[in-house]
Structures are given as structure tokens and as C-alpha cells.
Amino acid sequence: MAGVVAFPKEVSQIQEMVRWANARHLNVMARGLGSGVMQGIFADDDTLILDLSGLDAIINLDKISGHVTVQSGINGWTLEQALNNQGFTTGHFPQSIALSSVGGWVATKSIGQYSTRYGGIEDMVRQLQVVTGTGDLYTVGHLSPRRSAGPELLPLFIGSEGTLGIISEVTLKIWPVPAAEEGLAWSFPTFATGLDVMQTWIQAGLLPSALRLYDEAESARTFAQVGGAVMIALFQGAPEMVRVGLEVAQDLALSRGQALDNSIVERWLAARNDVSAWGPLLQQGFVVDTIEVSGTWAGLKEIYQQVMQGASLIPGLLAITGHSSHVYSDGANLYFTFIARPASPEDAPSLYREIWQAVMDSTRNAGGSISHHHGIGRIRQPWLAQERASELVLLEQVRRVFDPHDIFNRGALWPR
Ligand SMILES: Cc1cc2nc3c(=O)[nH]c(=O)nc-3n(C[C@H](O)[C@H](O)[C@H](O)COP(=O)(O)OP(=O)(O)OC[C@H]3O[C@@H](n4cnc5c(N)ncnc54)[C@H](O)[C@@H]3O)c2cc1C
């Protein structure tokens, strides 16, 4: 039979479709808004796609506690605007905010540009409603900020990529829109010096909303005519806290680099979701992509060096650059962007895989993790089996509890 796409408008219809697919052993794939970049959805003839974009209601707004409950297919930007109108924000700003759904955020374990202050989606989700592989509906998690009532099931669904259940409803923590915000920008002689400053700031307790450091080549491309490795930071909150944050940050960076004009931050804010430069490059046959990984402060510079060295050996690679944009007390992410020219259009897929292989292998050799926030899908699967080798038997047993008949997104995430 040919593949089928269904557009449920109610949770009961998801349950019905899952039961219907079970009887036919179809491969059921949830689709939020389709912005995932890891081939998480890859349909063939025995596929049932559940397009959840019609489940887009805001169900409840609790302004006292700071919670919003939504249907999972709601567009992230639609939700953000609705919250802003009430004086609130999710604090979650992936670059794809206008292209992605809240259910997709949870399913891929996504993260936004303001993560240093607000965290990743895992720090925001309080409760989920999910339809498991038998078509049964469960609520996992609790609205209370913390509980000690046995192991939680909710975290299993964060990053599950549609393989454990269909997320139909999400309750997120929300925040009042910050009263003030101000940016600062610095240039450091090297990327490594900038990483040291980021580490110093975070470990001193500074919490800018956005904190980004670009290597020398990416700085030159992004902020023409500014030398060195550029760092930008955006502080938000009560005006006095913003002022103190800026002062402490400046003091801690003082001897290591040079302060830049704040207009750089304004430029970044204005263009931060614009990826229009990619279209023409792809049309001209270039191979272009981004790869994000993570590591500890002790290992981050080594990961960066090994990735740069490993990738630069590949014939056809024209450039690879890096930045770090999600920062924690014990480490950070690295986000690589590459462009390559295949010898012929037929060579493009193998060149693409070769570059991925080099970045994944270098990251693993240097002790990093293969993915910071885009997830696994079908592209990263070979390396997931390596990184999680010691857990695979347990993970498979967990998967079967929620999807006993093996109908959810076969081919994605889990090596089987
Ligand atoms: C230009 C661009 C910029 C991006 N920037 C960021 C970024 O800053 N941060 C970031 O984290 N990601 C980013 N991404 C990746 C992507 O936007 C995220 O992974 C996003 O969370 C996917 O949401 P979606 O609704 O589009 O999911 P989809 O693409 O529809 O689905 C992705 C995966 O999640 C599963 N899924 C979706 N909805 C559900 C559901 N309700 N229940 C169960 N499974 C579900 C699907 O089966 C699939 O495996 C970017 C992508 C693009 C194209």
C-alpha cells in the first residue's frame, strides 16, 4: 500500500490512527512542522505520517505559576507572540522558531539562542501528554517545580524523536518578558582565549541570555572588518541586574581582549534567524551543512582542533568554521559550518558523508558527544551506537515498553 498522511485535529484521532496503523504494522511518523535537520522523518510506502500541525491550540495559561499548556503542533513563533501579548515569554528561541512546533522541540531536545539564561527545552517542560504504541494516552510529569516521587518518565520523551510516543500536549514553564536588555561585544586574539573568557564568566555566575563566540574565520565572515574571535553577549532582566552583569563581564574580560561597539549585537539580533544565504550555494551544487557537538571545558579546545584538522584533510572541503553558542558551568557546544565542492554532482553524497565521518570521529576521539541539539534522526545513527554502546541493551528494552509492536519511526534514532 502507498504511504498515508493523516491530519488529526483531536487527540482521540491520534489514538485511533495509531491503533489502525498497529493492525497493519505501518511505520508511524509524527510530523511537527518539518524543520528537523537529521532526516528524522523519511517516508516510504508503509509509512503513516501524522501531521500534527492542526493541533495548534493554547489550552491554558497560568500567569501566577508561569505555565502554558499547548497542543503539540503549535508553531513556536505563534506561541511566543501570544505569550508576549500577555507579558510572558517561553525563553526558547531556536533559530527555527517560526518553522518549528513545540512538540518538535521536545521530540528533538532542542535549544534556543537564549539558553544560557533559560536552559534547553529539557529545563522548560513540566508535563506531557503522549499516545504510546498501543494507542493509549498517558500524562507524564507534574506541574510542581520538583517532586521526589520515584523515577520520572517525562525525560524519556525529551529527544525521543517520535520513537516512544506521539506527544500531543505540552506544558512549559514561562517567564515574564524581561524589563531591560543590553548587549556587549568583544574581540579576542584567538578562539581559545575567547573560550577561556566564556568559561570564566559562567563559572563566576554570570548568566547572559545569549552568549556566542565565533572563531577567527567565522568572525570575519559574520562581522566583516572586525579582527580576531568575536564574542557577543546579551544581558536581560531588571535594569540594575543588567547593569551589574555588564560591569562584571567587562571586568573579567578586560585584560584578554578588546571591547567592540555594541552595534555588533544589534546586527546579530536583526539577522539571527536569516539563513537565506544557503539557497544559492545549494543551487550551485556546493555541499553545505552544520554539525553541532558538545564537550567539557577540559576537552573543548581539543575537540575543536581535532575536528578542524580531520576535516581539512578531505579533498573538496573549501572551508570549515566554528562557533560556540550554548554555555554551561562545565562545558559548551561547538557548532561547525562547512562548505565543500564535489568533483561532480554524483560525488556529493559521498563527500557529505566523509565530512560528517571526520567531524564525528574527531569529536569522539577527543571525548566529546556527537550531538548537542539537532538530535540523531537517520544521519547520526551510526555514531549513536558507538557513543551509547554500553546502554543499548537497556535502551532497546525501554523502547519496547512504550512501542511494543515496533511501529514508531522505524529507522530513526535507535540502531536496531
Ligand atoms: C534554519 C534552521 C534553524 C534551526 N535552528 C535550530 C536551533 O537553533 N536549535 C535547535 O534545537 N534546532 C534547530 N533547528 C532544527 C529544528 O528546527 C528542531 O529540531 C525543531 O525542534 C524541530 O521541530 P519540528 O516541529 O519542525 O519537528 P519535525 O521536523 O516535524 O520533526 C523532527 C523529529 O521530531 C519528531 N516529532 C515532531 N513532533 C513530534 C510530536 N509531537 N511527537 C513525537 N515526535 C515528534 C519527528 O518524528 C521527527 O523525528 C533548526 C532547523 C532549521 C531548518
The ligand as an SDF file (V2000), in Angstrom:
LIG
                    3D

 53 58  0  0  0  0  0  0  0  0999 V2000
   17.0730   27.0850    9.6880 C   0  0  0  0  0  0  0  0  0  0  0  0
   17.0170   26.1270   10.8360 C   0  0  0  0  0  0  0  0  0  0  0  0
   17.4790   26.5320   12.0720 C   0  0  0  0  0  0  0  0  0  0  0  0
   17.4260   25.6680   13.1650 C   0  0  0  0  0  0  0  0  0  0  0  0
   17.8450   26.1210   14.3860 N   0  0  0  0  0  0  0  0  0  0  0  0
   17.7450   25.3220   15.4620 C   0  0  0  0  0  0  0  0  0  0  0  0
   18.1420   25.7820   16.7550 C   0  0  0  0  0  0  0  0  0  0  0  0
   18.5420   26.9450   16.9390 O   0  0  0  0  0  0  0  0  0  0  0  0
   18.0290   24.9380   17.7990 N   0  0  0  0  0  0  0  0  0  0  0  0
   17.5640   23.6650   17.6430 C   0  0  0  0  0  0  0  0  0  0  0  0
   17.4830   22.9340   18.6270 O   0  0  0  0  0  0  0  0  0  0  0  0
   17.2060   23.1870   16.4430 N   0  0  0  0  0  0  0  0  0  0  0  0
   17.2620   23.9810   15.3520 C   0  0  0  0  0  0  0  0  0  0  0  0
   16.8670   23.5140   14.1220 N   0  0  0  0  0  0  0  0  0  0  0  0
   16.3550   22.1420   13.9980 C   0  0  0  0  0  0  0  0  0  0  0  0
   14.8050   22.0140   14.1540 C   0  0  0  0  0  0  0  0  0  0  0  0
   14.1630   23.2390   13.9400 O   0  0  0  0  0  0  0  0  0  0  0  0
   14.4540   21.4720   15.5330 C   0  0  0  0  0  0  0  0  0  0  0  0
   14.9240   20.1480   15.6180 O   0  0  0  0  0  0  0  0  0  0  0  0
   12.9530   21.5150   15.8730 C   0  0  0  0  0  0  0  0  0  0  0  0
   12.7990   21.2080   17.2310 O   0  0  0  0  0  0  0  0  0  0  0  0
   12.1190   20.5550   15.0350 C   0  0  0  0  0  0  0  0  0  0  0  0
   10.7440   20.8470   15.2490 O   0  0  0  0  0  0  0  0  0  0  0  0
    9.6410   20.4800   14.1460 P   0  0  0  0  0  0  0  0  0  0  0  0
    8.3110   20.7690   14.7060 O   0  0  0  0  0  0  0  0  0  0  0  0
    9.9630   21.1360   12.8700 O   0  0  0  0  0  0  0  0  0  0  0  0
    9.8700   18.9080   14.0450 O   0  0  0  0  0  0  0  0  0  0  0  0
    9.8390   17.9460   12.7720 P   0  0  0  0  0  0  0  0  0  0  0  0
   10.9140   18.3050   11.8270 O   0  0  0  0  0  0  0  0  0  0  0  0
    8.4610   17.8730   12.2450 O   0  0  0  0  0  0  0  0  0  0  0  0
   10.2150   16.5520   13.4600 O   0  0  0  0  0  0  0  0  0  0  0  0
   11.5020   16.3250   13.9840 C   0  0  0  0  0  0  0  0  0  0  0  0
   11.5070   14.9810   14.7410 C   0  0  0  0  0  0  0  0  0  0  0  0
   10.6580   15.0460   15.8760 O   0  0  0  0  0  0  0  0  0  0  0  0
    9.5800   14.1170   15.7790 C   0  0  0  0  0  0  0  0  0  0  0  0
    8.3710   14.8030   16.2480 N   0  0  0  0  0  0  0  0  0  0  0  0
    7.9210   16.0280   15.8650 C   0  0  0  0  0  0  0  0  0  0  0  0
    6.8020   16.3490   16.5410 N   0  0  0  0  0  0  0  0  0  0  0  0
    6.5220   15.3040   17.3490 C   0  0  0  0  0  0  0  0  0  0  0  0
    5.4910   15.0280   18.2940 C   0  0  0  0  0  0  0  0  0  0  0  0
    4.5190   15.8950   18.5700 N   0  0  0  0  0  0  0  0  0  0  0  0
    5.5250   13.8270   18.9480 N   0  0  0  0  0  0  0  0  0  0  0  0
    6.5180   12.9230   18.7180 C   0  0  0  0  0  0  0  0  0  0  0  0
    7.5110   13.1410   17.8410 N   0  0  0  0  0  0  0  0  0  0  0  0
    7.5240   14.3140   17.1640 C   0  0  0  0  0  0  0  0  0  0  0  0
    9.5270   13.7170   14.3060 C   0  0  0  0  0  0  0  0  0  0  0  0
    9.0150   12.3850   14.1390 O   0  0  0  0  0  0  0  0  0  0  0  0
   10.9930   13.8240   13.9060 C   0  0  0  0  0  0  0  0  0  0  0  0
   11.6830   12.6520   14.2790 O   0  0  0  0  0  0  0  0  0  0  0  0
   16.9200   24.3500   13.0010 C   0  0  0  0  0  0  0  0  0  0  0  0
   16.4430   23.9510   11.7520 C   0  0  0  0  0  0  0  0  0  0  0  0
   16.4840   24.8220   10.6840 C   0  0  0  0  0  0  0  0  0  0  0  0
   15.9420   24.3490    9.3610 C   0  0  0  0  0  0  0  0  0  0  0  0
  1  2  1  0
  2  3  1  0
  2 52  2  0
  3  4  2  0
  4  5  1  0
  4 50  1  0
  5  6  2  0
  6  7  1  0
  6 13  1  0
  7  8  2  0
  7  9  1  0
  9 10  1  0
 10 11  2  0
 10 12  1  0
 12 13  2  0
 13 14  1  0
 14 15  1  0
 14 50  1  0
 15 16  1  0
 16 17  1  0
 16 18  1  0
 18 19  1  0
 18 20  1  0
 20 21  1  0
 20 22  1  0
 22 23  1  0
 23 24  1  0
 24 25  2  0
 24 26  1  0
 24 27  1  0
 27 28  1  0
 28 29  2  0
 28 30  1  0
 28 31  1  0
 31 32  1  0
 32 33  1  0
 33 34  1  0
 33 48  1  0
 34 35  1  0
 35 36  1  0
 35 46  1  0
 36 37  1  0
 36 45  1  0
 37 38  2  0
 38 39  1  0
 39 40  1  0
 39 45  2  0
 40 41  1  0
 40 42  2  0
 42 43  1  0
 43 44  2  0
 44 45  1  0
 46 47  1  0
 46 48  1  0
 48 49  1  0
 50 51  2  0
 51 52  1  0
 52 53  1  0
M  END
$$$$
